Each structure stands twice: as structure tokens, then as C-alpha cells.
């Protein structure tokens, strides 16, 4: 009985802490919004593309400047996300073995995974090679080596800097998008995923399935098993 009471007390303290974090974050967001005033041109562009592609409803949230210095639970509270598993990031990966795109073998791809997961470069490599072979390609597996693209390359391709990368309104709209199957399988059909939105302190959330229908990513297993 004592153990049960302790567990209940611990749970209550955790819930109280989360509530306080959320209130603190909301306060910071109010301050940031007052400082910024109206929505930025970047947000307006992203909103327009999402609306045109039918990714509605969606939500844009300004986060505090120290957002990336905080843990995932704190970030979740800032966005009112369902769980930390709904917090996602976009990264540009590069096949370092080829100089430029070849038929069925793009040099770059935009990969979306959960913050709580780790990208498995070997899985991604095998995937890209498999797709290449299915399209009649002749390159062997040794012609594939997927690595994180240099920051300047990522910025040039997407038009967005580190911690703001997103496939929405990308400067390279034809760059393939890879989506972790764990995001696609979050569960509920109304599950919201959250991504960077073109500015380091701007995040956007939308329905996972709406995003898949609109942007047609390759949904694959590309992370380490937990």
C-alpha cells in the first residue's frame, strides 16, 4: 500500500511539473509573439503551400529561443503535442559515392524521423539501393553511402538553415522525401506530427496522413529499433 501511495504521489508531482513547464513555455511564447508582431513571410508561404496541398488543419507555434536547449518533454509541452514521439525533424542526407543524380539514384533526400529515434544510415543505404535496382539501375551497393549533408548544402537545397529545415516550400521540391514508418504508424488517424517550419523558432503541426497524401514520401523503416 505504501508503494502504491508513493507511486501516486510521484505521478502527481510529475503531472504538476509538466503543467508548470507548459505554463512557463506559454509565457515565453506570449513574449516572443509580442516582440515579433504579425506572422512572418516564411510562415505565410508555408501556410499557403499546406492549404494548396490540402494539409489542413495545421498549426504554427513560436517557441522560446532556448527551445533546443530543453529536453523533449519540455518541447512537447510547448507544442501541446500528444507525446514526444510526435516531435519530428527533417534532415538532408547525401549519397557521397556519386557526384550528381543518376537515373533512379538521387544524390540527396530529405529524411523525416522522430526526435526520440536515431537514423540508421545502413538501412537507408540499403533502401536507396533497392529502389535503384527496382527502377532498372545498374549501380552496385558500393555506390551508396548515405551521410548527413553538410549544413551549407542542406541550406542551399532546402532554403532553410539548421533547426529550421522542412520539406514544405523546399528550394528543391523534387528532392525525394523519406518518412520513418514509426511516424506513419503513430496510431490515431488524427495524429499530429510536428516539424521545423523554416525558422529556428517556428514549428508546424499537421495530420500525419494528410502530409503523406500531399507529399507522397517513401514510408520506410530507417531508424534503429528501440
Secondary structure, DSSP 4 states (H G I P E B T S, - for coil): -HHHHHHHHHHHHHHHHHHHHHHHHHHHHHHHHHHH-SPPHHHHHHHHHHHHTT--SEEEEE--TTGGGS-HHHHHHHHT-S-GGGBEEEEEEEETT-SS-BTTB-SEEEEEEETTS-B-HHHHHHHHHHHHHHTT----GGG--EEEPPHHHHHHHHS--TT---STT-S-TTSEEEEEHHHHTSSSTTPEEEEE-SSTTEEEEEEHHHHHHHH--EEE--B---
